[in-house]
Amino acid sequence: MTFEQFQATLLNNAPDAGLPPTLFALWWDAKGDWAKAHVAVDELETQDGMAVHAYLHRKEGDDWNADYWYQRSGRKFRRPTLQAEWDALVRGLLVP
C-alpha cells in the first residue's frame, strides 16, 4: 500500500482489515479517535509501536509522557509539526 492509498482509506468508516497495530492507530488518529489509536499501541513493545505511542502523547499535549516514549523507542522522531510527524510515521511504516 502506498501513502496515497492509505490516505484514501480515511474516507472509509473503518480501517482495512489486516493493518498492523501501528498503522491501525495512525488511521484512527487521523479519523479523530485518539482513544482508539492509543489502545492499539498502549502495550506494543516495539520501536515502531513506541514511536507511534510517543506521537500520540505529543498530540495529546502530554510532553513528559511523549518524551518518555520517544526515549523508549530509541529515536528522536519528533517533527516540527504533528502532521509532518504523522506523515513520516505512516510513510516509514508502509515501507516493505
C-alpha positions as CSV (number, residue, x, y, z in Angstrom):
1,M,0.0,0.0,0.0
2,T,1.3,3.5,-0.8
3,F,0.9,6.5,1.3
4,E,-1.7,7.9,-1.0
5,Q,-3.7,4.6,-0.9
6,F,-3.5,4.7,2.9
7,Q,-4.8,8.3,2.9
8,A,-7.7,7.2,0.6
9,T,-8.8,4.7,3.1
10,L,-9.5,7.5,5.5
11,L,-12.7,8.0,3.6
12,N,-13.9,4.7,4.9
13,N,-15.8,4.1,8.2
14,A,-13.2,1.5,9.4
15,P,-9.6,0.8,8.6
16,D,-8.7,-2.0,6.2
17,A,-8.5,-5.4,7.8
18,G,-5.0,-6.7,8.5
19,L,-3.4,-3.3,9.2
20,P,-0.6,-3.7,11.8
21,P,-1.4,-2.1,15.1
22,T,0.8,0.9,14.4
23,L,-1.0,1.8,11.2
24,F,-4.3,1.0,12.7
25,A,-3.5,3.5,15.5
26,L,-2.5,6.2,13.0
27,W,-5.6,5.5,10.9
28,W,-7.8,6.1,14.0
29,D,-5.8,9.1,15.0
30,A,-6.4,10.7,11.6
31,K,-10.1,10.0,12.0
32,G,-10.1,11.9,15.3
33,D,-10.3,9.0,17.7
34,W,-7.3,9.4,19.9
35,A,-8.5,6.9,22.5
36,K,-8.9,4.1,19.9
37,A,-5.5,4.9,18.5
38,H,-3.9,4.9,21.9
39,V,-5.4,1.5,22.8
40,A,-3.8,0.0,19.7
41,V,-0.3,0.9,20.8
42,D,-0.6,1.2,24.5
43,E,1.1,-2.2,25.2
44,L,3.0,-2.6,22.0
45,E,6.7,-3.1,22.9
46,T,8.3,-2.5,19.5
47,Q,10.3,0.5,18.4
48,D,7.6,1.4,15.9
49,G,4.9,1.0,18.4
50,M,6.7,3.2,21.0
51,A,7.3,5.8,18.3
52,V,3.6,6.0,17.5
53,H,2.8,6.0,21.2
54,A,5.1,9.0,21.7
55,Y,3.5,10.8,18.8
56,L,0.0,10.2,20.3
57,H,1.1,11.6,23.7
58,R,2.7,14.6,22.0
59,K,-0.6,15.2,20.2
60,E,-2.4,14.9,23.5
61,G,-0.2,17.7,24.9
62,D,1.5,15.4,27.4
63,D,5.1,16.3,26.6
64,W,6.6,14.4,29.6
65,N,4.9,11.2,28.6
66,A,5.8,11.7,24.9
67,D,9.4,12.2,25.8
68,Y,9.4,9.0,27.8
69,W,8.1,7.1,24.8
70,Y,10.4,8.8,22.3
71,Q,13.3,7.7,24.6
72,R,12.0,4.1,24.9
73,S,11.6,3.9,21.1
74,G,15.3,4.7,20.8
75,R,14.6,7.5,18.3
76,K,14.3,11.2,18.3
77,F,11.5,11.2,15.8
78,R,9.7,14.5,16.7
79,R,9.0,16.5,13.6
80,P,8.3,20.3,13.5
81,T,4.5,19.7,13.2
82,L,2.2,16.9,14.2
83,Q,1.1,16.5,10.6
84,A,4.7,16.1,9.4
85,E,5.3,13.5,12.1
86,W,2.1,11.6,11.2
87,D,3.1,11.6,7.6
88,A,6.7,10.5,8.3
89,L,5.4,7.7,10.6
90,V,2.9,6.4,8.1
91,R,5.4,6.6,5.2
92,G,8.0,4.7,7.3
93,L,5.6,2.1,8.4
94,L,4.4,1.4,4.8
95,V,7.9,0.7,3.6
96,P,8.1,-3.0,2.8
